[in-house]
Amino acid sequence: MAPDASPSIAVSARLSVARIGKRQILHEIDLQLAAGRWSAVVGPNGAGKSTLLRVLAGLLSCDGRVLLLGRPLADWPGRERARCLAWLGQQEGGGEDLRAWDVAMLGRLPHRAWLAPPTAEDQAVVAQALRAAQAWELRERRLAELSGGERQRVLLARLLAVQARVLLMDEPLAHLDPPHQADWLATVRALVAAGATVVSVLHELNMALQADDIVVVRAGRIAHHGAATDAATHQALQAAFDGRIAIRQVGDDWVALPRAGAREAA
Amino acid sequence: MSSALVAPVVNAPASAGMRVAWLAALLLALALLGLALGASVGSTGFDSLLRARHDPAAWQIVWDIRLPRTLGAWLAGALLGLAGAVAQGLFRNPLADPFLLGSASGAALAVALVFAVLGAGGMVGGGASSAALAQLASPVLARLGFTGAAFVGALAGVLLALVLAHGVQQTLRLLLAGVIVGYVLGAVRDLVQLANPDVLVAMQGFTLGVTGFVGWGACALMAAVLAPLVLAAWAMARVLDALALGEATAHSLGLPLAPLRALLIGVLALATGAAVAQTGLIGFVGLVAPHLARSLARCTHGPLLLLATLVGGLLLMAADIAARVLIAPQELPVGVLTAVLGGFYLLWLMHRRTQPDAGT
């Protein structure tokens, strides 16, 4: 089955269980993520958000089926899948001796023939990605010489250099200061405007409320999936965090506020 | 997606290629210099070199002993340097060693068994022992020789680690399996030696590392192994680059990790086995060479593998020459020298790494 050229659903998963080792992390998942939208996956610590993202990326096998652009993920040839679906892991370590430029160039691997040197197009795309991630100035420096936030921007550039239609990011804002979080937000919006699908696991609820859709994960199940502006989504969010946050509107934006003393009240 | 980003003016950073090419040329030139020096140094000093044209005995010393052992030291060091760079990339651990996967303990056990079976205590190294074996041993063992036994033992050690780790899928499991194989086979070797005390003296040479018995045949064998392994490792260098960011990232980039990892482990095992079979257990070269190569150039694994190979060769060649010179006319076991020098280098590296880093 060939991938749909312009499917309405970018990624879908229907599975009974997903395990890490012998421990069941996800149960009865039925999720469809719309193409050309930004979906934020949120939930308490240990809810299974990162596991869900790994299942969607094909990094973790499960009892069920994951479709990418309408085609079973397992049926995609590796390089073709890698050109279509890009992944940014949670606080990727290692690579300390690699320069930022070389790390971003890794994003071009799915596009390059084996043993072929980078083409002018590869170099242009990598330069573009580094600039978009505000990491161009870091290109000559080794990862070992970068701060956590700088490193995260370089890794984001690697993700962008893939030029994938579907981008999965696990905690992409880790270590980023507020200005660079705003840059990330602008990049994601530009990607979505250009037709890409972005799925990001986020702990920053205020950032998640800027997304098109929110997937609330709780205790290994999808507790809610809806538009970020829906009242039902806000209620699900508050319930997922045991009422210890409140969603309020400030101007045109929705924000999540911590509710002091809510634990004692509960 | 690309239209979402601002079109840039490409100004890619300078490639490390030219620097690496210059460094490689320099390291090769130093190796040639070392080869000339190695041909000149020995218990008879420069005299043999000066008389080599007219004196058959001096010619034999230079051509049949000094040159092959010097070149053999370079080749064994190059194999260990290559194996070290592959091991450190594959296991994402700068302290990974080519002997980690059980190859060293497998080779040592195989050699101890051959010594014990033949009762050939007192022989060390491949060349001399192979000749003696032809007279002594059963036909099969004679054909196999000590070098063959070491090679087979190294591969068997790696295979055992692979079996225990259920393949190459999980790097950490493989690493632990290698450590377990090392301990268990080491214990079996101790038992073999305990039961056959005559073996102890002969095994000493093997475990300390010996370059003195390397002949042209051993050189040809190591060169024949080194050339394709360097090419194979270089061809898979981008896999090591991707693995540096984690297995999930490498997988997401569309790399068929399982077969590529198996190939890299094959390179690691063959390179280590070939070196160990000819020179015994020479430690620290495989560990230190990649670190020295990294300090020479900031580069990806492609150039790094080449530089680590050249640095490893130069290191062991220099150690071999120093082992002949330091207490001449006696010789130091070259493995002792590499261990001492390597230990001091790592100590310095550790001291340097504990200094405040540039990262903020």
Interface residues (C-beta under 8 A of the other chain):
Chain A: R54 A57 G58 L59 P77 G78 R79 E80 R81 A82 R83 L85 A86 W87 G89 E92 G93 G94 G95 D97 L98 R99 W101 D102 V103 L106 G107 L109 P110 W114 L115 A120 Q123 A124 V125 V126 A127 Q128 A129 R131 A132 W136 R139 E140 R142 A144 E145 L146 S147 L155 R158 L160 V162 Q163 A164 R165 T187 A190 L191 A193 A194 G195 A196
Chain B: M1 S2 S3 A4 L5 V6 A7 P8 V9 V10 N11 A12 P13 R92 A235 R238 D241 A242 A244 L245 G246 A248 T249 H251 S252 L253 G254 L255 P256 R294 R298 T300 L304 D357 A358 G359 T360
